[in-house]
Amino acid sequence: MFDDFMVRAALAGLGVAFAAAPLGCFVIWRRMAYFGDATAHAAILGVALSLLLSTSLFVGVLLVSLLMATLVSLLNGRGYAMDTLLGVMAHSALAFGLVAVSFSSGVRIDLTAYLFGDILAVGKDDLALIGTGALLVTSLVGWRWSALLTATLDADLARASGIDPRREQWVLTLSLAIVVAVALKVVGALLITALLIIPAAAARPFCRTPEAMALLTALIGAASTTGGLQTAYWLDTPTGPTIVSLAAILFALSGLAGLFKRRIVGATSSAGVHP
Amino acid sequence: MPLLSIDDLHVALGGQTVLQGIDLHLDRGEIVTLVGPNGSGKSTLLRTIIGAVRPAGGRLVRQTGLTIGYVPQRLAIDATLPMTVTRFLNLPRRHPLQAIRQALEQAGIPGLGQQQVADLSGGQFQRVLLTRALLDKPDLLLLDEATQGLDHRGTADFYRQIASVRRDLGCAVLMVSHELHVVMRATDRVVCLNRHICCQGTPERVVSSPAYQALFGPDTDDALALYHHDRDRHAPPVDMAAPQPTETSRLEASP
């Protein structure tokens, strides 16, 4: 069954969706949306470097993403605001990456494949990599779940319970770098953040606990990737953008439903106050 | 061996000395209150004890295996994070549902378990924070102005609960408070802090000490007067027909 490129694409999409779901939730809860963006931009520099040094693409992207994340964590709180730092790092990594790519002019590189991904070209090796990465990230996040949540609530609260919030931040950063490296092939560097935050944002209005939100995020992500894949096939549109567009439509629907729900709840509770 | 031994502790934040020469020892079953003006390093001392601030010098030894219950001064839970009270109480360690129900009842907020934490009032949230700290059966309870947002009744209930917790768990309590007159009755020892320890001892001794008076001004006599007044009062029947001057108005009237 792995011989069918559509099956491989669907499995790759599902793997990324499941790995991205809990991380996307944390990205939203910790207001780290730009962090995902910056890591993804840095991935382009990783692509360029691994092409220049002819190492594995995955390793190059992973290393650069990790380096970026570590630098940002170290520099944070030393005279620069977080968003400034991320802006500087993200775009300079992207610029250096594009410059570096031009040095390897001997080889023809289709940069759009890395910017927008090419899920239909996922091979068996890629699939194994995505599967391993997804498994690694979900087990890492699952293992640290309670500590990560406590550290997300409040750093001091975590410390008092014997949890080191900086270590948890590092776990999160590491997982994010892995997901970016793994998802590069599927949706590309420009749209990875979308796959991280849009399903999680769409899940928020319907959840009462963090676990429920992570689960619903995974379902919405899975629906977006498989649905987007089908839609792109029917309409003959680029696959990555179609997946993200579908996720965005689900987000809009969820926002409307959330608004409607709140209005009903608001109406009944105000009716209770003024009988 | 004391639960917590602090010797000659020195803490600097951003190159500025915030605490110096702090000696503090806490034993099981003790209730100690930290008082001091704004910026005197009270919260920093608590944050140093939980390990959020690294001391620049001195010794801070916690008994091995010490469980700390911490109620921070402020905690904002992001609205993007869905969290029921029950789930919050289970972080990071899970507790049986029965224990949680019972704990909420003891805190005077039964039936709040399924509420979203973000929807709680300030007073309710403060009680939830204390409940969470107590569920871990701490050896040391650290309270940083934990009665913020509680009304008079709530504050009284809160200190009553602290007293019973000390009795039941035998834990030590170290709390920061501004409500001198209330805290005086609930505490064994008062430590007056202003970057260094100005004075410490029983509530009566601290309040009458010159160092304390210099920090808080002479009107703090009223706090002590009120303290004695409240403690010595044998609940005389209040004549509702003739309006009695309230304690606050009496305080304001005194020169």
Interface residues (C-beta under 8 A of the other chain):
Chain A: I28 W29 R31 S146 A147 L149 T150 T152 L153 D154 A155 D156 L157 A158 R159 A160 S161 I163 R204 C207 R208 T209 P210 E211 A212 M213
Chain B: R47 I50 G51 A52 I68 G69 Y70 P72 L75 I77 D78 T80 L81 P82 M83 T84 R87 F88 L91 P92 R93 Q114 Q116 D136 L142
